[in-house]
Each structure stands twice: as structure tokens, then as C-alpha cells.
Amino acid sequence: MPNGRCRMHGGTNPGAPKGNRNAWKHGCASAEAVALRRETAALLKMMRKTARDVV
């Protein structure tokens, strides 16, 4: 919102600061986890394409 407040909740806080280890829950959205999922998806895509080409 233009005034810096949430229109639903009224707060100005956008959440925990970056790098705040006290706000760390499980790491599913960490940069390393996201990169690993992207790499795995790319490998799976390449494997499926290779399997289609072989058959």
C-alpha cells in the first residue's frame, strides 16, 4: 500500500530480516534447496527426453 501499511492487517512489518536465523523453520525455501530442486528437475527432464529418444 502507498502508506506502507498492510490493508488487511494494518502492520508495516514485511517479516523477518534476511539472514535471521531465529526465523529459520525448515529450509524448504532456502536458496540451496530451491537450486537443488531446479537441478533435479532439469536432470529428470533430460532423462525423460533421452528415454524417449532411445525407444
N, C-alpha and C positions, 0 to 999 in steps of 0.2 A: 504494500500500500504506500501511497506517496508520503504519508505522515510517519512511516516507519513502524507502524503497529499492525499486528495481525487483525484482520477484520473479523475473524471468527473467535479468537481467544483474547485479543487485546494486548498480548505481550510483545515485547520488542526483541526478545532473545531468539536468535536463529539456531540455538542448540549449543552443544559443547564446542569449545575451540578446537581447531585442528591440532592433532597430536596429543590430545588429552587422554592419557592412559587410564584415568579414572572413569571415563565414559566408555571404555572398551568392553564390549559384551562377548562376542564370539568370533569376530574376524571374518565373517562371511562376505562382507562388503569391503574388505581391505584391498589395497592396490595389488598385493601379491595374489590374493585369492581370485580376484577378477582376472588378472593376467593369466593365471593358471587355467581358469575355465575357458578363456578365449583360445589359449593354445591347444587345449584338449579338444575343443570344438573344431578347430581348424584341422587337427590331425584326423579326427573322426571323419570329417568331410572328405579329406584327401583319401582316406582308406576306402570309403564308400565308392568314390569315383574310380579308384583303382580296381576294386572288386567288380564294378560294372564293366570296366574295360576288358577284364580278364575273361569274363564269361561270355 
